[in-house]
Amino acid sequence: MTAPTKRLPRVDLPADVRRDTLAVREGLPRTTWGENAEALFLTSSFVHPDAATAARRFADEEEGFTYSRFGNPTVKMMERRLAALEGTSGCMATSSGMAAILLLLMGLLKSGDHVICSRSVFGSTIKLLQGEMGKFGVESSFVSQTDSGQWRDAMRPNTRLLIAESPTNPLTEVCDIAALAEIAHAGGATLAVDNCFCSPALQQPVRMGADFVIHSGTKYLDGQGRVIAGALCGPDELIQSKMLPVMRSAGMCLSPFNAWVVLKGLETLSVRMHAHGARALQIAQWLAEQPGVARVHYPGLPSHPQHALAMAQQSGSGGPVVSFDVQGEGEAALRARAFQVIDATRVCSITTNLGDVKTSICHPATTSHGRLTEAQRQAAGITQGLIRIAVGLEDVEDLKADLARGLRAAPA
């Protein structure tokens, strides 16, 4: 297995370099070949000079890699870079974002423990907690994303973990991370925040008191829709003592190639996220003025219920995702109209994945949140008339024209 993060040699950088430099430079030292781009180690295992060295490395008594399910130099470079950007001492890469959430749950919880989760999180997170974790005796309560009082009231003596997204998918609801951290810690629990929408370029939850940060590297960390990846950032002591044994046994590891793709994506993360956010704000402002649009959900708009909080937590950016409700009466009519809007677009990609340079458009009620019950969707505010746009890097005027084409195709 890979030795703890602090033991492996690091790139020789000045101690005071800033985050944008870490995004480009943090990782492991170059190999003896002196490559400028990070090396891709496509190997399943590693050769040892002798049996005694192999024994020490497998016993964690000596630095070194043994097997890529336990650790790989390319994966370790990605973990170090992401940890540096999030401001955590440790990080563990996983095969997907959902694998990162499963790793968190399996590493921290046991039968009889209780979890409090926002009812507005990604649908698969809800299904994982209620279904798979519930089968093994872990209890879950789901509360309002934005009402800190509900989180406080839901605390029990056996509460071990609080989970939130900020902003949420797809309604961009923002939670008060510092308040949730205070609630969790007062009850002896841990707070984990899914930072998928903002990425560390726009928000660092640990700076506001969160203990763990969850990532779907599939999204903005990669940035071009190429690979599936995930990561869990947090205290290195807990990563090594709680998460690594689960990873070693369960095998939810990230492939070196996918890690290398994400590693290279991190180099342009800050530039991309600010460009996404600037375009998203223009799209949100434009949508708010269009006939046929009932409501726009975007933290960068003053009309957003948590606008001030979002501007304080998210480095002054509303982020890259905009959602809006079409006008209409009745769920069937709203769904039909939303489908018309989506189907008439020609520039936007009709796909649920987000985080790409290509703008995507989707209908959450029948895709990303389609496996939830109607009651769960309604509780989360996801109507049949809701459309989500993950704004890419195309020309804003072309995106406006594309959405206008959709809105004209479905008059209210």
Secondary structure, DSSP 8 states (H G I E B T S, - for coil): ----TTTS------TT--HHHHHHH-SS---TT--SS------SB---SSHHHHHHHHTTSS----BTTT--HHHHHHHHHHHHHHT-SEEEEESSHHHHHHHHHHHH--TT-EEEEETTS-HHHHHIIIIIIHHTT-EEEEE-SS-HHHHHHH--TTEEEEEEESS-TTT-----HHHHHHHHHHTT-EEEEE-TTTHHHH--GGGGT-SEEEEETTTTTT-SS----EEEEE-HHHIIIIIHHHHHHH-----HHHHHHHHHHHTTHHHHHHHHHHHHHHHHHHHTTSTTEEEEE-TTSTTSTTHHHHHHHTTT---SEEEEEE--SSHHHHHHHHHHHHHH-SSSEE-S---SSS-EEE-GGGTTTTTS-HHHHHHTT--TTEEEEE--SS-HHHHHHHHHHHHHHS--
